[in-house]
Amino acid sequence: MLFACRAGEEVEVRGRVTLSGGPLGQELRVRASILEVDGQAKVLAEADVDEQGTYRLKLAQPYVRVILEAVNNGGGTRASALLDSTEAVPGQDVRTAPPMTLETALEAEVYTQMVRDGVEPGNVDTVDLRLRLTASRAQAVQKSGDIPGALRTLGVAVRAAQQARLRSYAKPDFEYDHKAELLSASRQAAAMLDLALDSGTSSPAKSYADFFVVWDAALSMHSALEHQKAERDAGMVFRAIAKEACIGDDCQFDPSLAEIHATGAAVHLVLQQAGASALQPAADAAASELLSNLLESPVNPTEAWTRYRASIVDAEDSVLYRLLEDTDIERPTLSQLVQASKLNGAMLGLVMLELILKDASSSSPEAIAQSVDRAFANHTAELTRAASPHLEAAGDRAQPALTLMLITQEAARP
């Protein structure tokens, strides 16, 4: 059972305060609070920060969406973080919070801004929010000349992205009544991730891989292709709106880790369904390398994604080419199809950017989600119409090949 504690049972939260690569000084207290519907903070508990930058909080009962702030004697906030829930991982008596960094401060500030702008706390998926707000995004906000404006923009982007994600799951023949279950299970995954990050793991990629195992289990009612579509829609919406909160070199392609993971899982499923299990290790290795590059290397995200896409579709030794090597389709024809799909994908990105930014200031998140869904549907139909006649020679490998092109050209658009 995920939530072993009940109202009235005391829970303990421990964590570390870090900023600029190390612990902060002494004479700090950590304050735990939750936001009411009107945006006002309700303080739950406070505790001193010791010389090592660690703290322990005792709360009267379990809570979700807890804001943790390290405050000085003057009441000023020096660092902060967003705790998805106070529930510990199975086998642990204490909930370990993520170390407070510039990135976690952005997460707490954007969540606070969203609630103050009228979003009900219960309608914010804080795990999803944390996956979208990266360290590079936090640095960009700090460099901006209008931090409050950047926070508002990111809040709008997160809200619209989450609406697009939920709408994608809510098919006409599917009643979306599992939101609470999804949030609960993803919080368990986040608790495991926070514990790993607090331990100073040498492999963030491994920690996130373990996180996504639990994440996938929580979403097992949907296929990997449905996950990919939902994260694709949400990612496109978020990046288009969030561009306004980027400054200088930090305004770069910054894909959600959930979107990257969902794309790799969808490719794995396509190969499995095509009876091409021999190609799965190469595809999985490319996905793992991409995740590691984004988490552990100072690599340009655009370059990392381009290399991944080449290994799956674009290069002549890619998974796609190997999938079709025993079919009657000619290599020049396949090369032309791949290039055409890349061009269509680039055009799609431009159309989407214009569409979303036009609607962002005047439309609701639901309206933006609908527009994105229609645009992707039209793109899929157009690419299918154009490519299908040329793929007939591939026989039963035609549909998997087309799906691979669609996945990699639609996903993670800048």
Residue, then its C-alpha position, 0 to 999 in steps of 0.5 A: m500500500l502506497f500511503a501507510c500513514r493516516a491523518g493524525e499520524e506524525v511523519e518526519v521529513r529530513g533533507r539538506v540545504t545546498l546552494s551553489g554546490g555546497p551547504l549553506g551557512q548556519e543560523l537557518r531554519v527550514r519551514a514547511s508549509i502548504l498553499e491554501v486555495d487563495g494562495q496563502a501559505k499555512v505553516l506546518a512546522e519549522a526546524d533548525v538547520d545544523e552545521q552540515g546543512t541538514y534538518r529534520l521536520k516533524l509534521a502532525q500528519p501526512y501532506v502533499r505539495v509541501i513547500l520547504e523554505a530555508v529562511n534566515n533570522g530576518g525571515g528571508t528565504r535563502a533556498s527552497a524546494l517542493l516536496d510532492s508528498t511526505e510519504a516515505v519510500p517503502g521500508q523507510d520511516v522518514r521521508t527524504a526531501p530533495p536537496m535544496t538547489l537553484e533548480t528546486a527553488l524554481e520548482a517551488e516558486v513556479y508552483t507558488q505562482m501557479v496557485r496565486d494565479g488561480v490554479e487550485p493546488g489539487n490540480v497541479d501535478t508537482v511531479d510533472l512540474r519538477l520534471r519540466l523545470t531543469a537546472s538550465r531553466a533555473q539559471a535562465v530565470q535568474k539571468s532574466g530582467d523580470i523574474p516575476g514575469a518569468l515565473r508567471t510564464l513558466g506557470v502558464a506553460v506548466r499548466a497548459a502542458q499538464q492539460a495537454r497531457l491529460r487531454s491526450y490520455a482522455k480518449p473519446d472511448f476512455e473515461y479519465d477517472h484515474k488522475a488521483e491514482l496516477l498522482s499517488a503512484s508518481r509521488q512514490a516514484a518521486a520519493m525514491l528519486d529524492l532519496a537517491l539524489d540526497s545520497g549523492t548518487s554518482s549516476p543520476a541516469k540510473s536514479y532516473a531510470d529507476f524512477f521511470v520503472v515505477w512511473d511506467a507501472a503507475l501508467s500501465m493502463h496505457s500503452a507506451l505509444e499513448h505515453q509518447k503521444a501524451e508527453r509529446d503534446a505536453g512537451m511541445v506546449f511547454r517549450a513553446i510557451a516557456k521560450e518567453a522565459c529564456i534568456g541568452d544561451d540558456c534559451q536552448f532546446d530543453p526536453s522533459l526527461a519524461e518525454i525522452h523516456a516515453t519516446g524510447a519506450a515507444v520505440h521499444l514497443v514498436l520493435q517488439q510488435a514488429g517481431a524485431s526484438a533483435l533491434q531492441p538492444a540497440a534502440d534501448a542503448a541509444a535511449s539510455e545514452l541520450l538520458s545520460n548525456l542530458l543528465e551527466s554531460p555538458v552536452n548540447p541538448t539539441e545535439a544529443w537529441t539529433r544523435y539519438r534520432a540518427s541512431i533510430v531513423d536518420a542514419e543508414d545504419s539506424v534501427l529503421y534501415r536495419l528493420l527494412e533491410d530484408t524487405d523490397i524497399e530500395r535504400p534511395t527511396l527510404s532515404q528520400l522518405v526519411q528526409a521528407s519526414k524530417l522536413n515535415g517535422a521541422m515545418l510542424g515545429l514552426v506551425m506549432l510554435e506560431l499556433i501555441l504562442k498565438d493562443a497562449s495569451s488569449s486561450s485557456p489551457e484546454a483550448i491550447a491542448q485542443s489546437v495542438d492535438r488537431a495539429f499533430a493529427n493533421h501532421t500524422a495524416e499528411l505524412t501517412r498519406a505521403a509515405s504509405p505508397h512508397l512503403e508498400a514494398a516493405g510489407d508488414r514492416a511498413q507500419p512499424a517503419l512509419t510509426l518510427m518516423l512519426i515518433t522521432q520526428e514529432a517528439a521533442r520538437p524545439 
